[in-house]
């Protein structure tokens, strides 16, 4: 959402620039995934403002970075005694690390998906026979 005196053409051009600059974060199987609107009335005390709300797979980079930092500290058992002293088990940290890695993998799967993918893996399907 853009607020202030600006043309919709200018907004569309800027949004196209954002998409082109960050194309790896926009999947091709979600067409028209950027919407914008212009309100001619600027917020009080400002000439113009904008608000961006996004849903993309780019959050995986932050999860990956946190996971790498966690893994480095966990291998050294840094600060672990504080948590185990309060009743946590070391296995809980291992499970959390695994969950984080699974989350990153899932985001990567969606980032790599194409419009031709149906989201269903027939190789994992089991054949079930029903007897009369």
WOBELNOR-V770646 format. One record per pair of residues at least 6 apart in sequence whose C-alpha atoms are under 6 Angstrom apart, sorted by the first residue. I is the first residue (numbers start at 1). J is the second residue. D is the distance in whole Angstrom. If there is no record, write none. Layout:
# WOBELNOR-V770646
[[I,J,D] [I,J,D]]
This chain:
# WOBELNOR-V770646
[[1,36,6] [1,37,5] [1,38,6] [1,50,5] [1,51,5] [2,38,5] [2,49,6] [2,50,4] [3,38,6] [3,39,5] [3,40,6] [3,41,6] [3,42,5] [3,48,5] [3,49,5] [4,40,5] [4,41,5] [4,42,4] [4,47,6] [4,48,4] [5,40,5] [25,58,6] [29,114,6] [29,115,4] [42,48,5] [57,107,6] [57,111,6] [60,104,5]]
